[in-house]
Amino acid sequence: MIEWIEQELATAQLGDKRLLQRMKLILARLSQSPLASIKAAFRGWAELMGAYRFFNNKRTSVEAVLAPHRNATLRRVQEHPRVLLLQDTTELDYSLKKELKGTGPLSDISRQGFFAHNHVVITPERLPLGVWRTDIHARDQEQHGKAEKRKQKPIEEKESFRWLEGYRSACELAQAAPGTEVISCADREGDLYEIFSEYHQRVEGGERVAHWLIRGNQDRSLLKPSGSRNEPGAEPGRKIREQVQASPLLGTFTAQVKTKEQYKKVKGGSRQKVKRSARTAVLEVRATTVRLRPPHRKHTKLPPVSIQVVLATEKDPPAGEDPIDWVLYTSLPVEGFDAAVGIIDLYLGRWEIEVFHRVLKSGCKVEELQLKKDERTKVAIALYMVVAWRVLYVMKLGRECPELPCDVVFEEDEWQSVWTVCHGEEALKKKPSLGEFVTQVAELGGFLARKPDGLPGPAAIWQGLTRVRDFTLAWQVITKRRPPLFDREDTS
């Protein structure tokens, strides 16, 4: 069994040793062939049937299969002084899988599938530490599109409640890792006043809490700060953006902006897809503290709270391009230019969860699963989340710690087989570094490794890992460490 899987599943509690061994085998097969279908990933009928029985077992819920990975994630978190808990929702489209039961409408009612609200932990250096929580659910067919009725409901009955639950989950992580500062990070969907309020209530109650960092979506109204009658710009009725724009310019810095497809509102209220060009942007930075007027809620009364706001706007954007404009709300202290730039850099780490979702859907192809029951499908998705994390972990570790020996991540049969095929037996006299070997894996997946190509990305890694599996199997058969494929008894 692959060593990292033994470590990752060390705390699994499925109530049956045979079920645990089957889970290890399934995770091994999926991680060795992330691009393959379930039928192609397993070796023979016995293994495939064992996998189907595992997915259909009452003991193998999403929570049960992710629990040991969650514990391993916590151990990794405890090794770092600061981590970001990224939360975001992605659509899993199963519109073409008519036989799959339990799906619901996606953003368009003609499309059917699940929403997966995921929480991925990374370090400020962008090293992924694991999946802390996931909520895979289908939207109620009857509630789709009924926005006005949703507005009248308490927060606990709205879809937006998942963002508040996500912050509470971050607080759980902060309490489980008292030596680590945890920051819950979300995009504009997570701009929820209840999160700001909950943070202050927990702090006042003496609890250990997670900080939060959210891109602003609503330009909220302000209250006059206490003791600031003559303060300029503190009059009631002012909005957040107006207040922060009136604050002094702290400085400018440059940021590399990546190409991105995004939607832009056009005349008539419709949306048009536009492509943002890659460029080096000069951003002006401002920051201030504001006191918010609480919004009206039918079922509860929210208190006023103070938050920090950081504004980064692009100076002289290219003609025809919308300027970069980030308004970030946070509970973290922001004192001076360096602290404000640090907040922006932390928020840029949120992109890593987008990469995670791309690996999950394009690298692991979870939207092509052909299991007929929703619960089976969700368990398979949860296991693929561990695989997606592993792909990113290998890629990032190869970038951040290239000098480490490759056997901190790869087993002896894996690196020796690949290194021999690519460089000959003489090359085995010197063990490659992790950076060298990850680059070699990426080359097997199509990475050209030219100077202008930069560092390999996740697509080349997940494709290369499939070929590593093939070389390893052949190596084990040749060195008589393993009987030929399909001649072994079922060990599932």
N, C-alpha and C positions, 0 to 999 in steps of 0.2 A: 504494500500500500504506500502511496506517496506520503512522504514524511510530513509535509505541511498540512495535509488533510488530517492526519493523526493528531497533530497539535491543535488544529482549528476545531475539531469535534471532540476534544478531550472531555468536555463537561456535558456531552449530550445525554439526555435522560428520556429515552423512548420506551422504557419498560421492558425491553426485550433485546438481548445481546445480538440475536440474529438480525433484527431490524436495524440495529446500529451498524453492523457490518455491511448490510445492504446499502445503507445511506452513504457510507464511506466509499463503497464501490461505485455508486451512482455519481457522486461528486467527482471521483477520479475520472470516470469516463467523460463526463460533461466538460471538465476542465481540460482534458487532453484533446478534445475535439469540439470546441465551442461553436464552430460553424456548422457542424453536422446535425442532421435531424436526430431525434431520439433513436430511431431504428438504426441509423448508421453509426451512432456513437457507441452502441453496445456490441458485444462480441458474441453473437449467437442468440438463438431463441431463448435459452434458459435465462441469460442475463436480462434480455428485454422483458420477459414475463415477470422476472423479479422486480424490475423497475416499475412496471405497471401496477404490481401488487403493492409496492411501497407507496406510490402516489395515491392509491385507493384505500390505504389503511387508515382507520379512525384515529390512530395515535400520531399520524404524521400531518399535523396542521402546519400552517405557515409559521405560527409562533414557536412550535416545537422544533422545526428544522432550523429556524434562525437563532434559537436560544444559545447554542454553543458558540456560534459565530459572534453573537452579541457579547458573550462573556470574553471571548478572545479580543474583541474590539476594545472592551473596557480595559483589559490588561495593557494593550498598546497605548491607549489614551493616558493611562497612569504614568507612562514613561515620558510624557511631554508636559511642559509648563503651561502651554496654551493650545487649544484646539478650536476649530470651527465646526459646528454641527449644521450642515447645509440641509435645508428642506425644500422640496419642490414636488410638483405633481406632473406626471407624464401620462399620456394616453397610450393604451395598449389596444390596438385595433384588430378585432377578430370578425370583421364584417363578412368575410368570405367563408368563415367557418360556421356554416348554417347549423351544423349538428351540435355545436357547443351551447350548452344550456347555462342560464344564469347571467348572461351579459346584459348590458344596458346601453342607452344612447350616449354617445360622446358629444363633442362640441356641436356636431351636426347630427340630427336625429336619424338621418339615413345611415349613419355609421354606428356600429355596435362594438362594444368591448368593455374594458375595465379602465378605471383610473388607479394609478399606483402613486400614492403620496409617500415619498421616500425620505429618509434621514441618513445622510452619509457624513462620516466624520473625517476631516482632513486636518493636517497641521498647517500653520501659516505658510510653510514652504511648499504646500500642495501635495504632500504625501498622503494618500488615502489610507485610513486606518480601519475602515470597515463600515458596514451597514448597521446602524443602531436601531432602526425601527422602520417598518413598512406597513402601509394600510392599502391593500388591494381590494377595491370595491366596485360595484356596478351602480350607476345612477338609476334612481327610480324612474321608470318610464312615464309615470303620471306627473312627476314633478318637473320634468324637463321643460325649460323655457318659461316657467311661471315666476318671473322675477318679483312681481309686485306682492304675491302671496309670501314669498320668502322673506321680504323685508319686514313683514309683520311678526315673524317668528323670533323666539329667543335665540341667542347665539348658539346654544347647544343643538338646535334643530336645523342649523344652516350648514351648507357645505364649507363655508369659511371657518367653521369651528375647528377643522383639521389643523389650521395654522396655530391656533391657541393650544391645541393638544400637542403640537410639535414643540412649542415653547416649553410646555410642562415636561415633555420628554427630555428636553435639554437640561431642565432643572434636575431631573432624576439623574442624568449623567453627571452633573456638577456635584451632586450629593454623593454619588458612588465613587467619584474621583476627587476628593477634597484638595489634593495637591495640584490640581489642574484648573486653569481658568477656561471655562466653556463659554463660547459665543454662539448663540443661535442666529443664523443668517438666512435671509429670505429675500425674494424679489418683491415686486410691487403688489402681488396678490397677498402677501403677508402683512401689508400695512393695515393692522387691526388695532384699534384703540384699546381693546381688552388686553392685549399683550402688554402695552405700556402700563396699564393700570395694575395688572397682575404682578408685574415686576416690582412696582413700588409697594404694593401690599405685602409681598413676600419679604422685601427688605425691611419694612417697618416691623414685621413679625419676627425678625431675627433669623430668618432662614438663610441657608446657603443657596444662592440662586445663580442661574446662567445670565450673562449679559445678552443683549440682542442688538442686531445690526440689520436694518431693513431699508430697502430703497423706497422712497416716498412715492405714494400714489395719490393721496388726497392732500390738497393744500388746505390744511386745517386752520380754523380761527384760533386766535390767541387771547389769553387773559393778560391784564396788566400785572407784571411781576410785583410781588409785595415789596413795599419800601422803595418804589421806583417812580414816584409821582412825576418827577421832572426828567425822567430818562427819555431821550429822543427815540421815537419809533415804538414806544411801549403802549400806545393808546389802544384801547379795546377795538375789536373789529379788524385789526390787521391780520394778514395771513402769514403762514410760515415763510413762503418764498420771498415775499416782500421784506420781511424782517431780516432774513439772512442776506439778501442782496444789499441791504442798507448797511451791513456790517463791513468793517475794513477788509481790504484785500490782504490776505496773509502771504501770498506769493504765487508763483507759477511752477509747474513741472510738466515734463513731457511724458506721454504714454503711447505705447504701441497699440493702435486700434486694429482689430482683426476684421476681415471681411465677414459680413453677416447679412443674411436675408431677413427682412422684417416687414411688418405691415404698416402702411401709412394711410390715415384717413384722407379721403378725397371728397370732392364736392358731391353732395347728395347723401353723405353718411356712409357710403360703402368703403371697403378697404382694398388697397392695391399693394401687391407685394413689390418691394423695392430692395435693391442690393446696396448695402453700405460698403464703401471702398476701404481697403486697408490703407492706413496712413499713420504718420507720427503726429499726434495732436498735442498742442500746447494748451494746458488747462489752467484756468485761474481758480484759486481755492479761497473759499470763505467759510467761516464757521461761527456759530453762536448758540446760546442756550435760550430756549423758548418755553413758555408755560401755556399749555393747551387748554382751550375751552372744551369740556367734555361733550361729546355728541349725545343727542337724545336717544334713549333706549326705552321702549315701551314697558319692558319687564324688569328693568333694574335702573339704578342711578349710579353713574360712574363719576369718580372724583377727578378734579383737575390734576394734571401731572406736568412735570418739567422734563424735557428731553433735550439732547444735543443734536444739532443739525449741521451737516457738512455739505457744502455746495461746490461742485466742480463743473465749470462751463468752458467749452472750447473757444479759444481765441482765434479769430480769422479762419473759420472752416472753409474747405474747398467750395468753389461755386457749384450750386445745385445740390449740395449735401446739407442735411440737417446737422447742426452742431451737436457734439457730445454734451449732454446735460444730465448730470447725476445729482439728485437730492437724496442724501442719506440720513436716516434717523437712527439714533443709537443711544444706548444707556452708558456707553463707555465714555470716560472723560476725554475731552478734546481741548487741550491747552497748547495753543501755538500751531505753527505751520507743520512741523514734523509729525505731530500727533494727528492732524487732519489728513495728511498724506498717508499716514499709517492706516487710518480708517478706510480710505479709498482702496489701498492695497489689499486690505482684508476682504473688502466687498468683492474685489475682482476675483478672489478665490472662489466665489459662488459659481463661476463658470464650470468648475470641476464636476458639479452634479449634472450639468448638461452633457459633459463628456461621458459620465457614468451611464446616463440614459441612452446615449448613442451606442456605447459598447453593449448594453443590455439588449437593445433592439436590433442593431445592425450586426454586431459581433456574435451575439448568442442567439439571435433570431427568435426571440421568445414569441413574437407575433405569428410565427409559423407553426407553433405547437398544435398538434391535432388530437389532443385529449378531449373526450366528449363531455366531461363534467367540469363545472367551474372550480370545485374544490381541488380536483386533481391538477388542473391547470395552474392554480395559484401556488400549490406546493412546488411544482416544477419551476415556476417563475422565481420563487424564493431561493431555490438552490442555484438557479442561474445568476441571481444577484451576487452570491458568494463568488461565482466564477468571474463575473464582470469586475468585482472588486479586485480579485487576484490578478487579472490582466493589467489593470491600472497600477496596482502595487508593484508588479514586476517592472513595468515601464518607468514609473517614477523613481523607484529605488535605483534602477540602472542609471538614471540621470543624476540623482542627488548623491549617490554613494558609489560612483563607478569604480573606485579603487578596491572595493571589497572583493574577496574571492567569490567566484560564481557559485560555489556550493553552499553559500548561505541561503540561496533561493532554489537552486536546481540540484537534483540528485545526481549521483556519480554516473549512472547509466545514461542519463539525459545529456549531460555536457560532454561526456567522453564519446558517445555515439555521434553527436553533431560535429564535434571538433575533429574527429577522425575523418568523417565524410568530407568535410569542408577543407581540411588542412593536412590530412595524412597522419599516420600513426606517430611519426616523429614529433608532431606538435603536442602530443600528450605528455611530453617530458616537462612541460611548463603549464600549470593550471591557468586558464584565462581569468581575467578579472571579470567582475559582474558587468561592468560597462561594455567590455569587449564581447561578452557572450550575449548580452541583450541585443547589441547591434547585429550580431550574427543571426540571432533568431529573427530579427526584423528583416534582414536580407533574405531569409528563407521565405518571408511573407511578402516580398516584392520591394522592400526598401533598397534604394540604390547606393546609399552611403556616400554620396558625393559631397564635397564641401558646401555647396549652396543648399543642400537638402536639409541641413540642420539635424535635429534629433529625431529618431523614429517615433511615430505616433501609435495609438492603440490599434488601428486597423492592421498595420504590418505585424504587430505583436500577436494579435489573436490568430492571424493567418499563419504566422510562423510557428506558433505553438502546436498547431495541427501536424505540421511536418516533423516537429521535434518528437511527437508521439510515435510517428511511423518509424523514424530512425531508431528510437529507443527500443521498440518492439523487435525490430530486425536485429539489433545489437544483442538483445537478451537471448534471442533464439540462437544466434551464431555462437555466443559464448556459453550456450547451454545453461543459462540461468532460468530459462522458462521454456516449457513445452510449446510446440507449434500452436498457432491460433486455432481456436475452436476444438482442440483435442483435449482441453482441460475440463475437469468437472466443474459444475456450477458452484461457485463459492459465495453466491449472493445470499 
